[in-house]
Amino acid sequence: MTNTILTPKSQSFLDWFTYSDNSIDGQSRKKAYTFIESNLVADSDVGSVKALQQIHAYIFGGLYDFAGKIRTKTISKGGTMFCLAEYLHDNLKNIEQMPQNTFDEIVSKYVEMNVAHPFMEGNGRSTRIWLDLIFKHSLKKCVDWSQIDKNDYLNAMQKSIVDDSEIRSLLRNALTDKINDRELFMKGIDYSYYYEQN
């Protein structure tokens, strides 16, 4: 048996990953693992607000009473104000109509959906799955989230409101054609949830 020396970042992820809990995050992560087998989102709905609501309802159903429901209150996080509630429905209609044929179009749509933040909680986790569905549908690619460092991702997403070049670069470098790899999907869920931990 060989000894493996973990970097502090790797150890931090491993400590988080091996900690089992029955919190909302722990339970929704277990549900998210099975999303790939659900075939919930029809091809014709990929990239729609309806698809995002279906994803959110699937992973947070029974855990939040607002699972799958568009928020009616204005929210902010870490000093970032998201779309005002009174403009949210119109904003979501505009995002839904954005094209999603190329890598750049898809990332633009993803960034706009992040700015909208349509749910009271669980936006990042749901929207990353939504993004992967669009990539799979339009480009036959998906993101290997384990290739994107947590701090790099969070910083890039924060900056994306005014400059999305960093998140574009991170996503482009993490794209893979292993779209049917269940292990990659599950590992992606793990990293997606890890991004949300303080």
C-alpha positions as CSV (number, residue, x, y, z in Angstrom):
1,M,0.0,0.0,0.0
2,T,1.4,3.4,-1.0
3,N,1.2,6.5,1.1
4,T,-0.5,9.4,-0.6
5,I,0.3,12.9,0.6
6,L,-2.7,15.1,0.2
7,T,-2.5,18.8,-0.5
8,P,-4.4,21.0,2.0
9,K,-7.1,21.6,-0.6
10,S,-7.5,17.9,-1.3
11,Q,-7.6,17.2,2.4
12,S,-10.2,19.9,2.9
13,F,-12.5,18.3,0.2
14,L,-11.9,14.8,1.6
15,D,-12.8,15.9,5.1
16,W,-16.0,17.5,3.9
17,F,-16.9,14.6,1.6
18,T,-16.5,11.9,4.2
19,Y,-18.5,13.8,6.8
20,S,-22.0,12.2,6.6
21,D,-24.9,14.2,7.8
22,N,-28.7,14.3,7.5
23,S,-28.9,18.0,6.9
24,I,-30.8,19.5,4.0
25,D,-27.5,19.6,2.0
26,G,-26.7,16.0,2.9
27,Q,-30.2,14.8,1.9
28,S,-30.4,16.9,-1.3
29,R,-27.0,15.7,-2.4
30,K,-28.2,12.1,-2.2
31,K,-31.2,13.0,-4.3
32,A,-28.9,14.8,-6.8
33,Y,-26.9,11.7,-7.3
34,T,-29.9,10.0,-8.8
35,F,-30.9,12.9,-11.1
36,I,-29.0,11.5,-14.1
37,E,-31.3,8.4,-14.1
38,S,-34.5,10.4,-13.7
39,N,-34.8,11.5,-17.3
40,L,-36.9,14.3,-15.9
41,V,-36.0,17.0,-18.3
42,A,-37.2,16.5,-21.9
43,D,-34.8,17.4,-24.7
44,S,-37.2,20.1,-25.8
45,D,-37.0,21.8,-22.4
46,V,-33.2,21.9,-21.9
47,G,-32.1,25.4,-21.1
48,S,-35.6,26.5,-20.1
49,V,-36.8,28.0,-16.8
50,K,-39.1,25.0,-16.6
51,A,-36.1,22.6,-16.7
52,L,-34.4,24.5,-14.0
53,Q,-37.5,24.4,-11.8
54,Q,-37.8,20.7,-12.4
55,I,-34.1,20.2,-11.3
56,H,-34.6,22.3,-8.2
57,A,-37.9,20.5,-7.3
58,Y,-36.2,17.1,-7.8
59,I,-33.2,17.7,-5.5
60,F,-34.9,19.9,-2.9
61,G,-38.4,18.4,-2.9
62,G,-39.6,17.5,0.6
63,L,-36.7,19.5,2.0
64,Y,-37.8,23.1,1.2
65,D,-41.5,24.1,0.8
66,F,-40.3,26.4,-2.0
67,A,-38.7,23.6,-4.0
68,G,-39.1,24.4,-7.7
69,K,-40.8,27.7,-7.1
70,I,-39.6,31.1,-8.4
71,R,-38.9,33.4,-5.5
72,T,-41.1,36.4,-4.7
73,K,-38.6,38.2,-2.4
74,T,-35.4,40.0,-3.3
75,I,-32.3,38.3,-2.1
76,S,-28.6,39.0,-1.8
77,K,-25.5,37.0,-0.8
78,G,-22.1,38.2,0.2
79,G,-22.8,41.7,-0.8
80,T,-24.2,40.7,-4.2
81,M,-27.8,41.7,-4.9
82,F,-29.6,39.4,-7.2
83,C,-32.4,40.3,-9.6
84,L,-35.1,42.3,-7.8
85,A,-38.2,40.2,-7.3
86,E,-40.5,42.5,-9.2
87,Y,-38.3,42.1,-12.4
88,L,-37.5,38.5,-12.0
89,H,-40.3,36.9,-14.2
90,D,-39.5,39.2,-17.1
91,N,-35.8,38.7,-16.7
92,L,-36.3,34.9,-16.7
93,K,-38.3,35.1,-19.9
94,N,-35.4,37.0,-21.5
95,I,-32.8,34.5,-20.3
96,E,-34.9,31.6,-21.6
97,Q,-34.9,33.1,-25.1
98,M,-31.1,33.5,-25.1
99,P,-29.4,31.2,-27.7
100,Q,-27.5,28.1,-26.5
101,N,-25.8,26.8,-29.7
102,T,-22.2,27.6,-28.9
103,F,-19.9,27.5,-25.9
104,D,-20.0,31.3,-25.5
105,E,-23.7,31.5,-25.9
106,I,-24.2,28.8,-23.2
107,V,-21.9,30.5,-20.7
108,S,-23.6,33.8,-21.3
109,K,-26.9,32.2,-20.5
110,Y,-25.5,30.5,-17.4
111,V,-24.0,33.8,-16.1
112,E,-27.3,35.6,-16.6
113,M,-29.2,32.8,-14.8
114,N,-26.8,33.1,-11.9
115,V,-27.4,36.9,-11.7
116,A,-31.2,36.2,-11.7
117,H,-30.9,33.6,-8.9
118,P,-34.5,32.5,-9.2
119,F,-34.8,30.5,-6.0
120,M,-34.6,31.4,-2.3
121,E,-31.9,28.8,-1.8
122,G,-30.2,26.1,-3.9
123,N,-29.5,28.2,-7.0
124,G,-25.9,27.2,-7.6
125,R,-26.4,23.5,-7.2
126,S,-29.5,23.5,-9.5
127,T,-28.0,25.8,-12.1
128,R,-24.8,23.8,-12.5
129,I,-26.8,20.7,-13.3
130,W,-28.9,22.9,-15.7
131,L,-25.7,24.1,-17.4
132,D,-24.4,20.6,-17.8
133,L,-27.7,19.6,-19.5
134,I,-27.3,22.4,-22.0
135,F,-23.7,21.5,-22.7
136,K,-24.7,17.9,-23.3
137,H,-27.6,18.8,-25.5
138,S,-25.9,21.4,-27.6
139,L,-22.2,20.4,-27.6
140,K,-22.1,16.8,-26.5
141,K,-19.9,17.9,-23.7
142,C,-20.2,18.4,-19.9
143,V,-18.1,20.0,-17.2
144,D,-15.7,17.9,-15.1
145,W,-16.3,20.0,-11.9
146,S,-13.4,18.3,-10.1
147,Q,-11.1,20.2,-12.4
148,I,-12.3,23.6,-11.1
149,D,-10.9,24.8,-7.8
150,K,-13.6,26.0,-5.3
151,N,-12.1,29.5,-4.7
152,D,-11.3,30.0,-8.4
153,Y,-14.9,29.2,-9.3
154,L,-16.4,31.4,-6.6
155,N,-14.2,34.3,-7.4
156,A,-14.9,33.9,-11.2
157,M,-18.6,33.8,-10.6
158,Q,-18.5,36.9,-8.4
159,K,-16.6,38.7,-11.2
160,S,-18.8,37.4,-13.9
161,I,-21.4,40.1,-13.3
162,V,-19.1,42.6,-14.9
163,D,-16.5,40.3,-16.6
164,D,-17.2,36.7,-17.4
165,S,-13.8,35.9,-19.0
166,E,-12.5,34.0,-15.9
167,I,-15.5,31.7,-15.7
168,R,-15.4,31.1,-19.4
169,S,-11.8,30.0,-19.1
170,L,-12.4,27.7,-16.1
171,L,-15.4,26.0,-17.8
172,R,-13.6,25.7,-21.2
173,N,-10.6,24.0,-19.6
174,A,-12.8,21.6,-17.7
175,L,-15.0,20.4,-20.6
176,T,-15.1,16.7,-21.4
177,D,-16.9,14.5,-23.8
178,K,-17.6,11.9,-21.1
179,I,-21.3,12.8,-21.0
180,N,-22.6,9.4,-20.1
181,D,-20.0,8.8,-17.3
182,R,-22.1,8.3,-14.1
183,E,-19.0,8.4,-11.9
184,L,-18.0,11.8,-13.4
185,F,-21.6,13.1,-12.8
186,M,-21.6,12.0,-9.2
187,K,-18.1,13.4,-8.6
188,G,-19.4,16.7,-10.2
189,I,-22.3,16.7,-7.7
190,D,-19.8,16.3,-4.9
191,Y,-17.8,19.3,-6.0
192,S,-20.9,21.3,-6.8
193,Y,-22.1,20.9,-3.2
194,Y,-18.6,21.5,-1.9
195,Y,-18.5,24.9,-3.6
196,E,-21.5,25.9,-1.3
197,Q,-19.8,25.1,2.0
198,N,-18.4,27.9,4.1
